[in-house]
Amino acid sequence: MSTRTPQPSLKELISNTIADGKKLLTAQVNLTTTEFQQTGKTIGAISVLAIVALSLLSLGGLFLLIALAYVLVAIGLPIWAGFLIMAGVLVLIAGILGAVAYRKSQSIEGPSVATKEWQKTSESIAQITNRSV
């Protein structure tokens, strides 16, 4: 006499599949959220350091440029010419710093792990859907 193990009903199978899908989606949402939080913290820390450094550099540079403008005046240039030359130097420095900031911003990456996992999940669901049809 053989004892057969009862097979789960279709309702149970669908119920289990939906529960597993919910768990998977919850896990992927958590992964995505964590990855965005880590990226945000890194960007925040870099931003604070950059703002403080640029502020101090700006103040020091401003005093230096005023002194240099007066050096040019002492050499014999008119006051307006000395300050105009120093303004040009400020614009040049701003352009260089802007280019460096742009290059640094290109290295910021989005959530690569979460994106790959979402892609895997989408492909798996598509395969399962295509098989059941």
For each residue, the residues with C-beta under 8 A, 3 or more apart:
1:
2:
3:
4:
5:
6:
7:
8: 12 13 16
9: 12 13
10: 13 14
11: 14 15
12: 8 9 15 16
13: 8 9 10 16 17
14: 10 11 17 18
15: 11 12 18 19
16: 8 12 13 19 20
17: 13 14 20 21
18: 14 15 21 22
19: 15 16 22 23
20: 16 17 23 24
21: 17 18 24 25 125
22: 18 19 25 26
23: 19 20 26 27
24: 20 21 27 28 121
25: 21 22 28 29 121
26: 22 23 29 30
27: 23 24 30 31
28: 24 25 31 32 114 117 118 121
29: 25 26 32 33
30: 26 27 33 34
31: 27 28 34 35 111 113 114 117
32: 28 29 35 36 111 114 118
33: 29 30 36 37
34: 30 31 37 38
35: 31 32 38 39 111 112 113 114
36: 32 33 39 40 111
37: 33 34 40 41
38: 34 35 41 42
39: 35 36 42 43 108 109 110 111
40: 36 37 43 44
41: 37 38 44 45
42: 38 39 45 46
43: 39 40 46 47 108
44: 40 41 47 48
45: 41 42 48 49
46: 42 43 49 50 104
47: 43 44 50 51
48: 44 45 51 52
49: 45 46 52 53
50: 46 47 53 54 101
51: 47 48 54 55
52: 48 49 55 56
53: 49 50 56 57
54: 50 51 57 58 97
55: 51 52 58 59
56: 52 53 59 60
57: 53 54 60 61
58: 54 55 61 62
59: 55 56 62 63
60: 56 57 63 64
61: 57 58 64 65 90 93
62: 58 59 65 66
63: 59 60 66 67
64: 60 61 67 68
65: 61 62 68 69 86 89 90
66: 62 63 69 70 86
67: 63 64 70 71
68: 64 65 71 72 82 86 89
69: 65 66 72 73 79 82 83 85 86
70: 66 67 73 74 82
71: 67 68 74 75 82
72: 68 69 75 77 81 82 85 86
73: 69 70 76 77 78 79 82
74: 70 71
75: 71 72
76: 73
77: 72 73 81 82 85
78: 73 81 82
79: 69 73 82 83
80: 83 84
81: 72 77 78 84 85
82: 68 69 70 71 72 73 77 78 79 85 86
83: 69 79 80 86 87
84: 80 81 87 88
85: 69 72 77 81 82 88 89
86: 65 66 68 69 72 82 83 89 90
87: 83 84 90 91
88: 84 85 91 92
89: 65 68 85 86 92 93
90: 61 65 86 87 93 94
91: 87 88 94 95
92: 88 89 95 96
93: 61 89 90 96 97
94: 90 91 97 98
95: 91 92 98 99
96: 92 93 99 100
97: 54 93 94 100 101
98: 94 95 101 102
99: 95 96 102 103
100: 96 97 103 104
101: 50 97 98 104 105
102: 98 99 105 106
103: 99 100 106 107
104: 46 100 101 107
105: 101 102 108
106: 102 103
107: 103 104
108: 39 43 105
109: 39 112
110: 39 115
111: 31 32 35 36 39 114 115
112: 35 109 115 116
113: 31 35 116 117
114: 28 31 32 35 111 117 118
115: 110 111 112 118 119
116: 112 113 119 120
117: 28 31 113 114 120 121
118: 28 32 114 115 121 122
119: 115 116 122 123
120: 116 117 123 124
121: 24 25 28 117 118 124 125
122: 118 119 125 126
123: 119 120 126 127
124: 120 121 127 128
125: 21 121 122 128 129
126: 122 123 129 130
127: 123 124 130 131
128: 124 125 131 132
129: 125 126 132 133
130: 126 127 133
131: 127 128
132: 128 129
133: 129 130
